[in-house]
Amino acid sequence: MNKLFNLKNSFKCAIKGIAFVIGHERNMRIHITVALYVAFFSVFYNFSKSEIAVLVITCALVMIFEAINTSIEVIVDKVSPKYSPLAKVAKDVAAGAVLLSALMAVAVGFVLFFDIERFKLILLFFSDLSNLLIFLGFSAIALVFISSGKKRNIKGKKKDD
C-alpha cells in the first residue's frame, strides 16, 4: 500500500510541476498553443504514423525543454538571488536549449507542412465564413490563454506577466 501511495504522490507532484510551468511561464503557454495549431493543421495532411510521431515528439521536446529551463531558473534564483555571472550563464544556456529545440521544431514543421496543394486546401476550408469565424474565435481564446498567468519574482511571490 505504501508503494501505491508513493506512486500517487509522485504523479501529484508531477502534475503540480506541470501546472506551475503552465501557470507561470508565458513561453510554455505559447508552446502549448502552437502544438494545438499543429494538431489542427495536421488534419489537412495525410501524415503517416511515423510523421505524426515525429510531430508529437517534436512538440513534446520543446515543452520538456521549457519545463527544464523553468526548473533551472527557479533553482538559480534560489541559490543566487543577487546577480552572478555564472548564474546568468546557467540561465542563458538553459534558455538556449529551449531556443534550439524550438528552431528544430520549426525545421521539422517546414519539412512536413510545406505543400502548396495542401495550402490551397486550407485556404478553401477558410473560405467558408463559419470555419473562419470558429478559427478566429479559437485564436482569440488562445491569445487570452497566452497572456494569462503569473510571473515569478526572486522572492517567489507571484506578479502579473
N, C-alpha and C positions, 0 to 999 in steps of 0.2 A: 504494500500500500504506500509506503514511504517513497519508493521509486516513481510511482504514478503521480504522487503529489509533487515531487521534484520536477517531473516532466511537465506537468501542468503549469507550475510556476515558471519554468523556462520559457514556455510558449507565451505566458502572460507578460513576462519581461520583454521578450522579443517584440510582441505586439505594441507594448508601451514605447519601445525604441522606435519602431516604425511610425507610430503616431506622433512622437516627438519630432522626428525629422520632417514629416509632412507638415506638421503644425508650425514649425519654426523656420523652415528653410524654403524660401520662395523658389529657389532653383529646383528643389525636389518637386514642388507643385508644377513647375514648368515641364520637367521631365515626364511626369505622370500625364499631363495634358498632351504633350507631343506623342506619347505612347498611345493614347486614345485616338488621336488623329491618324496615327499609323495604322491602328486596327481598323478604323473606319475606311480609310482609302484602300486598305488591303482587299476589301470586298470587291473592288473593281478589277482585281487581278486574279489570274488563275495560278496562284503560287502553289508550288509543290509542298509537301510536308517538310522537306528539308529547308526550303526558303522561309516557311513560316517559323520553323525552329530558329533559324538564323535571326529573323526579326525579333522574336521573343527574347532570345539570349542577348541580342544587342541592346534592346531597350532595358532589359534587366541589369545588364552590366553597368550602364550609365547610372541607374538608380542605386546600385550597390556601391559604386564609387562615390556617389554623392553622400550616402549614409556613412561610409568610412571617413570621408572628408569631414563631415559634421562631427563625428566622434573624435577625430584628431583635433579639430578646432576647440571643442569643449575641453578636452584634456589639456591642451596647450594653454588655454585661457585660465584653467585652474592652477596649473603648476607655474605659470609665468604671467601673473596679472599685469605686470609692468612690461613696457616694450623691451624686447630682446631680439637681437638679430637672428639668433638661432631659432627662436620661436617663429619668427617671420618666415624663415626658410622652411620649417616644417609645415606651416600652413600653406605657403605658396606651392610647395611640392605636392601636397595633397590636392589642392585646387587644380594644379596642373594635370594630375591624374584624371580628374573629372573632365577637364577640357579635352584631353587626348581621347578619352572614351567617347565623348560627345562628337568629336571630329570623325572618329572611326564610324560612329553610328550614322553620321551624315553620309559618309562614303558608301556604307552598306545600303542606305536608303536610296542614294543616287543610282547605284548599280541595279537594285531590284525594282525601283519605281519609274525610272526613266524609260518611257514608252509612249511615243506620240499618239499611237492609236488608242491607248488607254486614256490619255489626256482628253482626247475627243469624246470618249465615252463618259468621262467625268463631267465635262462641260455640258454634254447633252442631259445628264442627270440633273445638273443645277439649272438648266433652262426651264425646268418645271418650278414655278414660283413657290409652291408649297415645300418642295425639297430644299430650296434655297433658304426659305424663312426658318425652317427647322434647323438647318445647319447654322444659320446666323444666331438663332436662339441658343443653341449649344455653345457656340463660340462666346457669346455674352456671358453665359454661366461659367465657362472656362476662365474668362478674364477675371470674374469675381473670385473664383477659386484661387487663381494665381495670386491675386492681390490680397487675399485674406491671410490670416495667421499672425503669429507673434515673432518678434526677433529677439534673440538673446543679447544681453549685455554682459559685461565681465562679471558682475555680481550674481548672475544667474536669474535676475528678475526679467520679466517679460516686458517688452515695449513694442509698440506697433511697428510694422515694416516701414 
